[in-house]
């Protein structure tokens, strides 16, 4: 059972477990942030994703990794032979894989999954069953849980609804439901489900569940950039984050609701490691609208905060430890001493932000050698470890890559003294980089 830890407590400083791991597999849609975090903790990494961007490949040199690689695949169907050939002890999956139950199960037969196993993921990723279960358990305690169902027929006309694609991530395939009757056939084929639309602020909260101690703590939150027209994202598509900040800033009642939901999910679904929940926060409280049972896209904004404590080298380091990989340390520590304060919010730290830029052109664009060099010139490899680095491009496409309409091009990362300044800098850099792309990218 998981006991909820709503408060953040002092944690003892002791050796990191990462030196005890020989090899870790990382696989997902885009694993650059996971890869950097793992290399910072000195893991030997074998990584695989759909892009294998320039800076992901360069990160091995930056972190002086003697071994390891990242490979690009065209589809997740190509993962299993690669996993079989690596003989790794541990595996870490990122966005795009957690809903592929058979693939997760196959990976789990070759390496220990750092996080939920295939059966646990199948339960928590089934939104049609997850949200009604949460409503049944938490509504009487003040939990604000949106109505969620598979069938669109018979929906209350006075309620606004969203259509969500089962198995998608990042808000892809999500749209307002205009007519319930038009969705009847589509929902019958198991591809979509419908959820009550809730208006408010998009907030993502990062949790850490300690597998050994059976505890779940809220680490902090970020403001989510969703449907940002300036970056070319679709109406409900994730396009970046700003933060992090303590959930105390959201108010005591909202904090209570967030912690209650985190405690319930951690306990009921036996979660382990670092994972997240996307909320809509309004005057009624915190409404969970998406559960991510893995390291999330906004986790990289917490990296400097996590390292600042001196306890863990990175988010992946923290994740591995929370998943129970502790070696000789486990016998020397009482479970209640573990992971009580992964972040100390009393320490001064910069605000950070990231924005994903999508191709706003109706045509495919090609990254020529001159443009690639200019983008690389805007990349600072010290951004991960240095709090003094104010700006860097990330997820930089390789020379010769073509990018289709609405597909992601790259990520802008900034670091400033305040969240307001982060937002201004993201806007300024977005304008500058799009101008660069418009003048140097070729279309085909």
KOLTORLUM-328257 format. One record per residue (C-alpha): x, y, z. Coordinates in Angstrom, 3 decimals, padded with zeros to 6 digits. Example, Ala and Ser with C-alpha at 12.3 -4.5 7.8 and 13.67 -1.06 7.14 Angstrom:
<pts>
<u->012.300	v->-004.500	w->007.800> .
<u->013.670	v->-001.060	w->007.140> .
</pts>
This chain:
<pts>
<u->000.000	v->000.000	w->000.000> .
<u->001.085	v->003.552	w->-000.726> .
<u->000.857	v->006.128	w->002.024> .
<u->000.388	v->009.689	w->000.761> .
<u->003.020	v->012.272	w->001.534> .
<u->001.471	v->015.635	w->000.821> .
<u->004.198	v->017.600	w->002.546> .
<u->007.822	v->017.705	w->001.459> .
<u->010.327	v->016.698	w->004.091> .
<u->014.084	v->016.751	w->004.600> .
<u->016.020	v->013.901	w->003.047> .
<u->019.387	v->012.490	w->004.024> .
<u->022.243	v->012.886	w->001.548> .
<u->023.860	v->009.596	w->000.558> .
<u->025.478	v->007.929	w->-002.427> .
<u->023.614	v->007.698	w->-005.707> .
<u->022.706	v->004.189	w->-006.892> .
<u->023.525	v->004.898	w->-010.542> .
<u->027.089	v->003.617	w->-010.390> .
<u->025.722	v->000.118	w->-009.716> .
<u->023.850	v->-000.106	w->-013.037> .
<u->025.716	v->-001.359	w->-016.082> .
<u->023.212	v->-000.669	w->-018.841> .
<u->019.783	v->000.905	w->-019.235> .
<u->017.573	v->000.838	w->-022.325> .
<u->015.508	v->003.949	w->-023.109> .
<u->012.851	v->003.823	w->-025.800> .
<u->010.057	v->006.156	w->-026.886> .
<u->008.903	v->008.754	w->-029.386> .
<u->011.583	v->011.330	w->-028.453> .
<u->013.988	v->010.361	w->-025.673> .
<u->016.517	v->013.213	w->-025.756> .
<u->015.590	v->014.577	w->-022.299> .
<u->015.588	v->011.083	w->-020.746> .
<u->018.925	v->010.348	w->-022.395> .
<u->020.586	v->013.490	w->-021.022> .
<u->019.210	v->012.789	w->-017.550> .
<u->020.499	v->009.220	w->-017.587> .
<u->023.937	v->010.236	w->-018.883> .
<u->024.165	v->012.936	w->-016.208> .
<u->023.750	v->010.184	w->-013.639> .
<u->026.486	v->008.175	w->-015.387> .
<u->024.389	v->005.313	w->-016.672> .
<u->025.461	v->003.364	w->-019.731> .
<u->022.609	v->004.116	w->-022.123> .
<u->021.247	v->002.373	w->-025.180> .
<u->018.511	v->004.612	w->-026.589> .
<u->016.044	v->004.383	w->-029.421> .
<u->013.417	v->006.817	w->-030.746> .
<u->011.706	v->008.073	w->-033.881> .
<u->014.086	v->011.008	w->-034.455> .
<u->017.610	v->010.453	w->-033.042> .
<u->018.089	v->014.229	w->-033.235> .
<u->021.487	v->015.856	w->-033.545> .
<u->021.813	v->016.922	w->-029.912> .
<u->020.647	v->013.524	w->-028.651> .
<u->023.564	v->011.964	w->-030.510> .
<u->025.938	v->014.714	w->-029.357> .
<u->024.961	v->014.225	w->-025.697> .
<u->027.177	v->011.143	w->-025.472> .
<u->030.198	v->013.326	w->-026.231> .
<u->029.048	v->016.131	w->-023.942> .
<u->028.628	v->013.827	w->-020.954> .
<u->031.838	v->011.962	w->-021.873> .
<u->030.097	v->008.614	w->-022.056> .
<u->032.579	v->005.954	w->-023.105> .
<u->029.873	v->003.607	w->-024.372> .
<u->026.262	v->003.834	w->-025.489> .
<u->024.310	v->004.875	w->-028.554> .
<u->020.994	v->006.187	w->-029.853> .
<u->019.315	v->004.748	w->-032.912> .
<u->016.404	v->005.923	w->-035.004> .
<u->013.466	v->003.699	w->-035.917> .
<u->010.558	v->004.323	w->-038.264> .
<u->007.994	v->002.553	w->-036.099> .
<u->007.723	v->000.933	w->-032.690> .
<u->007.360	v->-002.439	w->-034.421> .
<u->011.142	v->-002.356	w->-034.894> .
<u->011.984	v->-002.096	w->-031.193> .
<u->011.899	v->-005.725	w->-030.080> .
<u->014.847	v->-007.095	w->-032.140> .
<u->016.926	v->-004.159	w->-030.911> .
<u->015.963	v->-004.834	w->-027.278> .
<u->016.808	v->-008.520	w->-027.667> .
<u->020.296	v->-007.695	w->-028.926> .
<u->021.288	v->-005.333	w->-026.096> .
<u->021.174	v->-007.672	w->-023.093> .
<u->020.403	v->-004.781	w->-020.732> .
<u->019.435	v->-005.153	w->-017.101> .
<u->016.936	v->-002.267	w->-016.966> .
<u->014.522	v->-000.562	w->-019.348> .
<u->012.859	v->002.856	w->-019.276> .
<u->009.977	v->003.714	w->-021.597> .
<u->008.888	v->007.222	w->-022.530> .
<u->005.867	v->008.759	w->-024.230> .
<u->004.242	v->006.798	w->-027.024> .
<u->004.944	v->003.328	w->-025.651> .
<u->003.056	v->003.060	w->-022.347> .
<u->-000.238	v->002.260	w->-024.116> .
<u->001.304	v->-000.470	w->-026.282> .
<u->000.721	v->-003.297	w->-023.862> .
<u->002.174	v->-006.144	w->-025.888> .
<u->005.357	v->-004.229	w->-026.620> .
<u->005.815	v->-003.264	w->-022.961> .
<u->005.336	v->-006.893	w->-021.979> .
<u->007.955	v->-008.001	w->-024.509> .
<u->010.455	v->-005.420	w->-023.265> .
<u->009.755	v->-006.574	w->-019.705> .
<u->010.787	v->-010.118	w->-020.577> .
<u->014.271	v->-008.895	w->-021.532> .
<u->014.929	v->-006.205	w->-018.925> .
<u->013.484	v->-005.029	w->-015.624> .
<u->011.067	v->-002.186	w->-016.323> .
<u->011.815	v->000.923	w->-014.286> .
<u->008.235	v->001.878	w->-013.497> .
<u->004.880	v->000.129	w->-013.884> .
<u->004.780	v->-003.235	w->-015.643> .
<u->002.526	v->-004.090	w->-018.576> .
<u->-000.404	v->-005.174	w->-016.407> .
<u->-000.267	v->-002.021	w->-014.262> .
<u->-000.016	v->000.196	w->-017.341> .
<u->-002.971	v->-001.555	w->-018.956> .
<u->-005.104	v->-000.657	w->-015.946> .
<u->-004.070	v->002.960	w->-015.504> .
<u->-004.043	v->003.770	w->-019.224> .
<u->-007.624	v->002.580	w->-019.625> .
<u->-009.230	v->006.000	w->-019.195> .
<u->-012.746	v->004.666	w->-019.744> .
<u->-012.410	v->002.637	w->-016.535> .
<u->-009.903	v->004.838	w->-014.680> .
<u->-011.989	v->007.999	w->-014.364> .
<u->-015.261	v->006.344	w->-013.274> .
<u->-013.253	v->004.455	w->-010.634> .
<u->-011.722	v->007.738	w->-009.436> .
<u->-015.156	v->009.386	w->-009.300> .
<u->-016.525	v->006.496	w->-007.248> .
<u->-013.639	v->006.624	w->-004.763> .
<u->-012.835	v->010.325	w->-004.484> .
<u->-015.934	v->012.417	w->-005.254> .
<u->-017.248	v->012.179	w->-001.694> .
<u->-013.906	v->013.530	w->-000.454> .
<u->-014.018	v->016.575	w->-002.698> .
<u->-012.201	v->015.104	w->-005.683> .
<u->-013.065	v->016.948	w->-008.891> .
<u->-013.125	v->014.121	w->-011.443> .
<u->-014.422	v->014.786	w->-014.988> .
<u->-017.134	v->012.516	w->-016.342> .
<u->-015.629	v->010.039	w->-018.784> .
<u->-017.285	v->007.370	w->-020.884> .
<u->-016.799	v->005.362	w->-024.037> .
<u->-020.186	v->005.820	w->-025.687> .
<u->-021.142	v->009.257	w->-027.015> .
<u->-024.820	v->008.366	w->-027.284> .
<u->-027.030	v->009.922	w->-024.632> .
<u->-024.603	v->012.566	w->-023.413> .
<u->-026.063	v->015.421	w->-021.388> .
<u->-026.572	v->018.287	w->-023.889> .
<u->-025.893	v->020.940	w->-021.251> .
<u->-022.359	v->019.584	w->-020.710> .
<u->-019.459	v->020.301	w->-023.065> .
<u->-017.500	v->017.238	w->-024.112> .
<u->-014.124	v->016.380	w->-025.610> .
<u->-013.355	v->013.520	w->-027.940> .
<u->-010.040	v->011.845	w->-027.113> .
<u->-008.227	v->009.184	w->-029.072> .
<u->-007.409	v->006.092	w->-027.031> .
<u->-003.658	v->005.521	w->-026.768> .
<u->-002.616	v->008.978	w->-027.982> .
<u->-000.418	v->011.355	w->-026.001> .
<u->000.317	v->015.066	w->-025.919> .
<u->-003.251	v->016.027	w->-026.830> .
<u->-002.914	v->014.637	w->-030.360> .
<u->-006.284	v->013.666	w->-031.830> .
<u->-008.273	v->015.602	w->-029.219> .
<u->-011.128	v->017.893	w->-030.225> .
<u->-014.409	v->019.369	w->-029.041> .
<u->-017.368	v->017.081	w->-029.552> .
<u->-019.790	v->018.945	w->-031.788> .
<u->-022.430	v->016.272	w->-032.150> .
<u->-022.714	v->013.199	w->-029.953> .
<u->-024.627	v->011.321	w->-032.628> .
<u->-021.826	v->011.735	w->-035.186> .
<u->-019.459	v->009.958	w->-032.780> .
<u->-021.617	v->006.915	w->-032.158> .
<u->-020.035	v->004.741	w->-034.850> .
<u->-016.503	v->005.905	w->-034.074> .
<u->-016.761	v->005.218	w->-030.358> .
<u->-018.068	v->001.736	w->-031.056> .
<u->-014.782	v->000.819	w->-032.768> .
<u->-012.825	v->001.440	w->-029.542> .
<u->-010.687	v->004.232	w->-031.041> .
<u->-012.138	v->007.133	w->-029.038> .
<u->-013.665	v->008.023	w->-025.717> .
<u->-015.398	v->011.172	w->-024.508> .
<u->-014.613	v->013.269	w->-021.446> .
<u->-016.305	v->016.237	w->-019.849> .
<u->-014.703	v->019.513	w->-020.923> .
<u->-013.416	v->021.601	w->-018.020> .
<u->-012.143	v->025.158	w->-018.463> .
<u->-009.274	v->026.575	w->-016.424> .
<u->-005.481	v->026.651	w->-016.221> .
<u->-003.443	v->023.768	w->-017.624> .
<u->-001.191	v->022.543	w->-014.798> .
<u->000.961	v->019.421	w->-014.727> .
<u->002.052	v->017.941	w->-011.386> .
<u->005.025	v->015.630	w->-010.990> .
<u->004.812	v->012.873	w->-008.374> .
<u->007.338	v->010.378	w->-007.064> .
<u->006.246	v->007.009	w->-005.687> .
<u->008.695	v->005.072	w->-003.551> .
<u->008.348	v->001.396	w->-004.408> .
<u->010.032	v->000.211	w->-001.194> .
<u->008.338	v->002.548	w->001.284> .
<u->004.940	v->002.565	w->-000.430> .
<u->004.679	v->006.359	w->-000.422> .
<u->003.711	v->008.982	w->-002.974> .
<u->004.757	v->012.641	w->-002.789> .
<u->003.923	v->015.610	w->-004.996> .
<u->007.234	v->017.063	w->-006.201> .
<u->005.998	v->020.253	w->-007.858> .
<u->004.102	v->021.659	w->-010.821> .
<u->004.498	v->023.375	w->-014.171> .
<u->002.234	v->025.513	w->-016.302> .
<u->001.434	v->023.666	w->-019.506> .
<u->001.441	v->025.399	w->-022.878> .
<u->-001.458	v->023.830	w->-024.764> .
<u->-002.815	v->024.740	w->-028.184> .
<u->-000.364	v->027.611	w->-028.564> .
<u->-001.030	v->029.248	w->-031.909> .
<u->002.386	v->030.927	w->-032.005> .
<u->004.158	v->027.556	w->-031.997> .
<u->001.876	v->025.962	w->-034.586> .
<u->000.306	v->023.399	w->-032.265> .
<u->-003.220	v->022.073	w->-032.661> .
<u->-005.970	v->023.347	w->-030.294> .
<u->-005.406	v->020.806	w->-027.486> .
<u->-001.851	v->019.759	w->-028.329> .
<u->000.958	v->020.008	w->-025.778> .
<u->003.521	v->022.585	w->-026.896> .
<u->005.677	v->023.291	w->-023.838> .
<u->005.944	v->024.051	w->-020.130> .
<u->006.912	v->026.839	w->-017.728> .
<u->008.052	v->026.258	w->-014.157> .
<u->008.602	v->024.516	w->-011.921> .
<u->006.824	v->025.767	w->-008.817> .
<u->005.529	v->024.379	w->-005.525> .
<u->001.929	v->023.189	w->-005.442> .
<u->001.563	v->025.389	w->-002.342> .
<u->001.102	v->028.264	w->-004.799> .
<u->-002.163	v->026.718	w->-005.979> .
<u->-003.890	v->027.120	w->-002.614> .
<u->-004.509	v->024.725	w->000.264> .
<u->-007.736	v->023.136	w->-001.016> .
<u->-006.330	v->022.600	w->-004.506> .
<u->-003.165	v->021.188	w->-002.962> .
<u->-005.257	v->018.797	w->-000.874> .
<u->-007.122	v->017.590	w->-003.943> .
<u->-003.894	v->017.101	w->-005.917> .
<u->-002.268	v->015.135	w->-003.112> .
<u->-005.367	v->012.999	w->-002.613> .
<u->-005.457	v->012.093	w->-006.301> .
<u->-001.724	v->011.329	w->-006.341> .
<u->-002.039	v->009.151	w->-003.246> .
<u->-004.981	v->007.257	w->-004.696> .
<u->-003.270	v->006.594	w->-008.034> .
<u->000.030	v->005.619	w->-006.423> .
<u->-001.678	v->003.150	w->-004.101> .
<u->-004.450	v->001.743	w->-006.300> .
<u->-002.238	v->001.218	w->-009.356> .
<u->001.020	v->000.449	w->-007.504> .
<u->003.014	v->003.109	w->-009.296> .
<u->006.752	v->003.458	w->-008.805> .
<u->009.220	v->006.159	w->-009.764> .
<u->008.533	v->009.587	w->-011.218> .
<u->005.224	v->010.121	w->-013.018> .
<u->002.747	v->012.893	w->-013.669> .
<u->-000.854	v->014.021	w->-013.877> .
<u->-002.184	v->016.848	w->-016.042> .
<u->-004.831	v->018.944	w->-014.298> .
<u->-007.242	v->021.685	w->-015.200> .
<u->-007.245	v->024.059	w->-012.222> .
<u->-010.172	v->026.446	w->-011.723> .
<u->-012.197	v->027.958	w->-008.868> .
<u->-013.608	v->024.521	w->-008.042> .
<u->-010.204	v->022.916	w->-007.653> .
<u->-007.941	v->020.516	w->-009.562> .
<u->-009.490	v->018.283	w->-012.231> .
<u->-007.237	v->015.429	w->-013.447> .
<u->-007.554	v->015.111	w->-017.222> .
<u->-004.581	v->012.929	w->-018.134> .
<u->-002.441	v->010.472	w->-016.178> .
<u->001.126	v->009.848	w->-017.399> .
<u->002.533	v->006.793	w->-015.567> .
<u->006.113	v->007.663	w->-016.584> .
<u->008.584	v->010.526	w->-016.628> .
<u->006.747	v->013.362	w->-018.369> .
<u->007.651	v->015.971	w->-020.983> .
<u->007.936	v->018.643	w->-018.273> .
<u->010.289	v->016.563	w->-016.088> .
<u->013.356	v->018.209	w->-017.603> .
<u->012.333	v->021.529	w->-016.054> .
<u->012.898	v->019.887	w->-012.650> .
<u->016.435	v->018.661	w->-013.399> .
<u->018.332	v->021.573	w->-011.837> .
<u->016.021	v->021.567	w->-008.813> .
<u->016.579	v->017.850	w->-008.252> .
<u->020.361	v->018.143	w->-008.585> .
<u->020.344	v->021.194	w->-006.324> .
<u->019.518	v->019.064	w->-003.283> .
<u->022.783	v->017.138	w->-003.684> .
<u->020.962	v->013.856	w->-003.202> .
<u->020.349	v->012.833	w->-006.808> .
<u->022.269	v->013.701	w->-009.946> .
<u->019.189	v->013.894	w->-012.170> .
<u->015.530	v->012.988	w->-012.568> .
<u->016.400	v->009.572	w->-013.975> .
<u->018.687	v->009.016	w->-010.997> .
<u->015.744	v->009.808	w->-008.699> .
<u->013.398	v->007.649	w->-010.780> .
<u->015.663	v->004.608	w->-010.629> .
<u->016.079	v->004.951	w->-006.875> .
<u->012.318	v->005.308	w->-006.354> .
<u->011.769	v->002.151	w->-008.417> .
<u->013.636	v->000.220	w->-005.730> .
<u->017.061	v->-000.115	w->-007.353> .
<u->019.224	v->000.659	w->-004.334> .
<u->021.725	v->-002.158	w->-003.983> .
<u->023.593	v->-002.068	w->-000.660> .
<u->021.870	v->001.173	w->000.373> .
<u->018.548	v->-000.527	w->001.033> .
<u->019.733	v->-002.357	w->004.123> .
<u->021.140	v->000.831	w->005.666> .
<u->018.028	v->002.987	w->005.333> .
<u->014.599	v->002.883	w->006.875> .
<u->011.823	v->003.119	w->004.323> .
<u->010.334	v->006.233	w->005.907> .
<u->013.589	v->008.103	w->005.268> .
<u->013.433	v->007.678	w->001.497> .
<u->012.323	v->010.290	w->-001.025> .
<u->010.699	v->012.607	w->001.476> .
<u->012.002	v->015.774	w->-000.093> .
<u->013.305	v->015.389	w->-003.636> .
<u->013.023	v->019.184	w->-004.056> .
<u->013.711	v->021.945	w->-001.544> .
<u->011.580	v->024.910	w->-002.575> .
<u->013.239	v->027.202	w->-000.032> .
<u->016.404	v->027.236	w->-002.153> .
<u->016.708	v->029.956	w->-004.791> .
<u->016.618	v->028.737	w->-008.382> .
<u->015.876	v->030.070	w->-011.840> .
<u->012.591	v->029.586	w->-013.649> .
<u->012.681	v->027.528	w->-016.822> .
<u->010.574	v->027.026	w->-019.892> .
<u->010.375	v->025.012	w->-023.080> .
<u->008.370	v->025.507	w->-026.249> .
<u->007.970	v->022.974	w->-029.045> .
<u->007.892	v->024.541	w->-032.499> .
<u->005.793	v->022.808	w->-035.147> .
<u->005.905	v->023.165	w->-038.912> .
<u->003.285	v->025.813	w->-039.701> .
<u->003.831	v->025.507	w->-043.437> .
<u->001.308	v->023.527	w->-045.534> .
<u->004.327	v->021.887	w->-047.191> .
<u->007.107	v->019.680	w->-045.964> .
<u->010.291	v->021.538	w->-045.078> .
<u->013.818	v->020.230	w->-045.456> .
<u->016.719	v->020.935	w->-043.118> .
<u->019.678	v->021.812	w->-045.312> .
<u->023.275	v->021.856	w->-044.140> .
<u->023.418	v->025.654	w->-043.716> .
<u->020.246	v->025.692	w->-041.607> .
<u->021.420	v->022.719	w->-039.539> .
<u->024.678	v->024.533	w->-038.749> .
<u->022.778	v->027.652	w->-037.692> .
<u->020.483	v->025.655	w->-035.415> .
<u->023.460	v->023.866	w->-033.870> .
<u->025.082	v->027.253	w->-033.282> .
<u->022.060	v->028.043	w->-031.088> .
<u->022.548	v->024.899	w->-029.023> .
<u->024.394	v->025.159	w->-025.704> .
<u->025.309	v->021.731	w->-024.277> .
<u->025.862	v->023.261	w->-020.846> .
<u->022.153	v->024.131	w->-020.476> .
<u->021.432	v->020.865	w->-018.657> .
<u->023.989	v->021.351	w->-015.902> .
<u->024.601	v->025.110	w->-015.726> .
<u->022.097	v->027.419	w->-014.037> .
<u->023.855	v->030.344	w->-015.747> .
<u->022.924	v->029.214	w->-019.262> .
<u->019.885	v->031.285	w->-020.367> .
<u->019.002	v->029.741	w->-023.731> .
<u->019.458	v->026.709	w->-025.929> .
<u->017.786	v->024.890	w->-028.773> .
<u->017.069	v->021.205	w->-028.281> .
<u->015.729	v->018.303	w->-030.339> .
<u->017.586	v->019.714	w->-033.343> .
<u->016.805	v->017.816	w->-036.561> .
<u->019.656	v->016.304	w->-038.520> .
<u->020.802	v->017.581	w->-041.907> .
<u->018.603	v->016.275	w->-044.698> .
<u->015.567	v->015.598	w->-042.510> .
<u->012.182	v->016.564	w->-043.940> .
<u->009.371	v->017.637	w->-041.615> .
<u->005.714	v->017.471	w->-042.560> .
<u->002.965	v->020.005	w->-041.773> .
<u->002.111	v->020.172	w->-038.055> .
<u->005.031	v->017.898	w->-037.179> .
<u->007.480	v->019.029	w->-034.447> .
<u->010.651	v->020.770	w->-035.642> .
<u->012.634	v->021.490	w->-032.475> .
<u->012.398	v->022.711	w->-028.876> .
<u->013.333	v->026.101	w->-027.434> .
<u->014.595	v->026.137	w->-023.851> .
<u->015.077	v->029.260	w->-021.737> .
<u->016.073	v->030.018	w->-018.159> .
<u->015.256	v->033.342	w->-016.439> .
<u->014.711	v->034.863	w->-013.006> .
<u->010.909	v->034.701	w->-013.146> .
<u->008.155	v->032.745	w->-014.861> .
<u->006.887	v->035.944	w->-016.477> .
<u->010.299	v->036.593	w->-018.010> .
<u->010.465	v->032.976	w->-019.178> .
<u->007.197	v->033.450	w->-021.025> .
<u->008.460	v->036.651	w->-022.682> .
<u->011.713	v->035.023	w->-023.738> .
<u->009.926	v->031.990	w->-025.156> .
<u->007.775	v->034.329	w->-027.234> .
<u->010.805	v->036.308	w->-028.462> .
<u->012.865	v->033.229	w->-029.291> .
<u->009.901	v->031.578	w->-031.020> .
<u->009.566	v->034.595	w->-033.330> .
<u->013.319	v->034.625	w->-034.005> .
<u->013.611	v->030.909	w->-034.777> .
<u->010.559	v->030.863	w->-037.034> .
<u->012.067	v->033.777	w->-038.968> .
<u->015.279	v->031.794	w->-039.295> .
<u->013.375	v->028.754	w->-040.520> .
<u->011.355	v->030.760	w->-043.037> .
<u->014.477	v->032.174	w->-044.645> .
<u->016.688	v->029.069	w->-044.593> .
<u->014.449	v->025.989	w->-044.748> .
<u->013.550	v->024.664	w->-048.190> .
<u->010.081	v->023.309	w->-049.003> .
<u->009.203	v->020.258	w->-051.032> .
</pts>
